[in-house]
């Protein structure tokens, strides 16, 4: 079976990037809340990736199209400024290491204007690489990893099938930093439901502090049909938070995490309220914004449900 090009699901900060698929699906397809649950990992052949890079280089330099390259390549390339690449899909860092280096080198050779390459990376993928190997990737411009922490609560990590514990998460974060790669970590508000909310917030704060990432993003749980967590909710066994309870979790995480210098945001479209700033310096202002909304509890102050996105 040929390689199936994945849909584009990107971190908000990568909206200007060109999306280059190396894989489709996710190697850790067991997370019970995630749309990649049960997905089949496909590794794209190196020659196929190089062909796309050739096409991209030809198009950006001379505006020429190659007949055998899918149109989507040109659609994504139209508005591209030549500076950033995002490697798809769910965990492109799983791509075989020598082949990954070959592709990163090829990207730099063919498109020297590239300044930074980013990818989603599971903690498992990161821990599979030595510090030396991660530094090699850094030298080839792989400058940012996006990792789903989801929660720092070990019991919940186990329950959602994340495949790692909080110590693994912290160790993966440490290795990324040591290699000089920026780290962006996401957490999911509401993942523990009503019963697990307080522990989820406090334990996630503990692990965020341990990772001390450059960027941290809060998403709000969206129940996706076809996932085990969705089924649990349908059976009445999972009790989701109300929008205001999810803001209380967010507040607790901002209050209880301690960072050296982290851009913390809830700008993702899944959230009911967008709060952002640098921590620690903007903590008081961010908490003040949340307090104001929590005091009024007026749904009109929140993003309406129909505008929330994954
Ligand atoms: S949450 Fe991340 S690791 Fe888990 S299935 Fe989804 S993409 Fe894969």
Boltz pocket constraint, residues with backbone or C-beta under 6 A from the ligand:
constraints:
  - pocket:
      binder: B
      contacts: [[A, 26], [A, 27], [A, 28], [A, 29], [A, 30], [A, 31], [A, 34], [A, 35], [A, 36], [A, 37], [A, 90], [A, 91], [A, 122], [A, 148], [A, 161], [A, 162]]
      max_distance: 6.0
